[in-house]
Amino acid sequence: MTARILYVDDEDDIREIAAMALELDPGFLVRDCGSGRAAVSLAAEWKPDLILLDVMMPEMDGPATLAALRAQAETADTPVAFITARAGRDDAERLAGLGACGIIAKPFDPMTLAAQVRALL
Amino acid sequence: MVAATLAIHLLLAYVLDREFDHGVRAAEEAERSHQVRAALMDVLSVHRDVETGQRGYLLTGDPEFLQPYREARGVAEGTLRTLDGRLERGSPLASGVARLRELSRAKLDFADRTVALKAAGRPARARAAVASGRGKALMDAIRAQVAAMDRLERARLADRTAEEFRAHERTRTLSFLLLAGMAAMLTAAAVAIARAWDQRRRLHTRLRDAAARQQAILDSTTDAIISLNPSGSIESLNRAARAMFGYREDELLRRDVSVLFEIAPERGRAMSFADRLGLGEAGGGRTIDITGRRSDGAAVPTEVAVSPMALPSGVHAVAVVRDATERHRVDRLKREFISTVSHELRTPLTSIAGSLGLLAGGAAGPLPPRADRLVAIAHANSERLVRLVNDILDIEKIEAGEAQFDMRPVPLADLLGRTVEANGGYAQGFGVRLELAPVDDAAHVLGDPDRLTQVFTNLLSNAVKFSPAGGVVIVMASALDGCWRVSVSDQGPGIPEAFQPRLFDKFTQADGSDTRAKGGSGLGLSIVREIVARHGGRVSFDTAEGHGTTFHVDLPRADEPARPAASAAPLPRVLHVEDDVDMTRVVASALEGRAALTPAHSLRRARELVAAERFDLVILDIGLADGSGLDLLDACGRSAPVIVFTAQEAGAELAHRARVVLVKSRASIGRLVAAVDDALGLPKEAA
């Protein structure tokens, strides 16, 4: 099953590695972008099946991006998972409360990342 | 000295009184002596008057001369009586007076006779009588007698006076000596009083200096120091205390300490300050955080150390109070810093570990063998760095009380089963096998399952790392008073005694090289201790160098303690012959709920018990202080199965005589429990 995954992170290196890790699953079509603002417009246009959102980003952070995604009709129902370096339980609960379908902790295991994401779909 | 002075006083009074008596007596003697001598003169003078009158009349025939003659003649006897009356009893003059009386009588008779002859008109015969010289002779004799007696009396008086003088001299000397003694004594007393007074003054000065010095020290410390009476009223406070709380000293003296701290006010019960702080009687020296209250109502975070001060009036307390505002601020900054750094570290780590993970996983295609090895090393170490950062964040969070614990009843069998399974692969990497002894399905502890998994994962990971290849790590659960004890035993080298006190400190492993060799963060046991403490449990360990280590985690039980003994069939009775008291305790706790254990710490005691009672099973040590357990083997063997549990290597012969032979080590308790279950026919519970 082919799925479109949009990976949003301000760190270029991590974006690149994550894209490579996700592409280990041949069913994934991956695109990435480096800011929440870019993600909102790209998602409206590309209509991904799942958006992976970094939490700590300059200007527009993960939760703000999620709110913006929910606010626009094209992405109002798109599943969003957070990917974060602050993956403590209270952080996880807070993020889950915002309407995310999953939390992936950084640093992630690149060899199992695709499987984790597949489980969220 | 007082007694001596008093004695001298009395002696002096006695001596002076005697001297006064002597004086009075001497004066009386002198007076009497004068009167005696005057009476003597009177006697003489009367007889002269008689003679004068007699002669005048005889020569002139004029009766005029008879007038004085008759007067003197009339009082002559009276003067003698007067003299006699003035003599004291036994006076040497008494015989003289008798002689004088004879002479007087003769003299008067003679005078009377001559006067009578003249008056009868026979003057010639009267003249002849006078011419005979008898009258003169008598008169001379009287004079001589009087003179002799006068001399005697004078001599007597002189003797008396001399003796009195000597006595007086003696008294004077004695008085002088006594007075001198008294003066010396008074001087000594004065010196002693002066010295005592000086000493007192110096002591007083020293005390005042010491008090001033102490106050100066108290006032110069930056910590507030408050002393309290047994019920918690403020007795004294130093300058820092006044400054910290913004009060004057007189506003606080004798007020209850709850004025300064948010603690329960005194309720009239005799409750010590330490009690009210929840420190208990033995709370001295411990430091606790309490919120202080300034006079303006502002709250001050403080840390208070209370030390008891036993005085005759009761147990007072000294509270040393430190303003903790700065410490709290620094702690917060430190936590924020660590948190930020750790999160910042995670970002580059994500890239590094991610890249290496992809390379090592072959995502970029096959690598040449040497590059593959290098990438594997880099990958393993990047993962270690990730674990370190995670552990640092974990412990900081738990210590700061920020970590949330989702407490609920956790089934132990399930928790331990999953943890052992999850770590099986890791253990395999070290050639170590994990073994879980059967756990009661009903066993539940109160805890956060994720955190408890973390605890047992850390303990298992430690046990595996320190086990020799081919070793076994045993996990078992046993019921303990009000809790469940989970024990993780390894067959590693044991913990060196010198290291044991620091075992739970952060960043410690038995030696620095081990930290690298074992690949741990050095935080695992700190995290274990913190998490278990937050569960209201405790961590302990048994270890013997060369014989492995067992960590025990005691957690509050969430199930009803199983009491098969009380309700259902009584527990099987097991005799444990073992001279190591600690070992009997360990085994007793491991078998709790399974069997009723009777320990025997000597061969002699074991013999008595075997003779007197019936046991379902005997656990027997061979090397006992007072003999060999083998001697008991046959005696026991007839009535009950025997499990030999010994540190000695078992010979083949022994294996035939006992049901099971186990070689003792801390790690073998799990096997012993299984053997006991087997021997007693207890059902094995699924793990």
Interface residues (C-beta under 8 A of the other chain):
Chain A: E11 D13 I14 I17 A18 M20 A21 L24 M56 A85 R86 G88 R89 D90 K106 P107 F108 D109 P110 M111
Chain B: H343 R346 T347 L349 T350 S351 A353 G354 S355 G357 L358 G361 A363 A364 V386 L393 K397 E402 A403 Q404 D406 D450
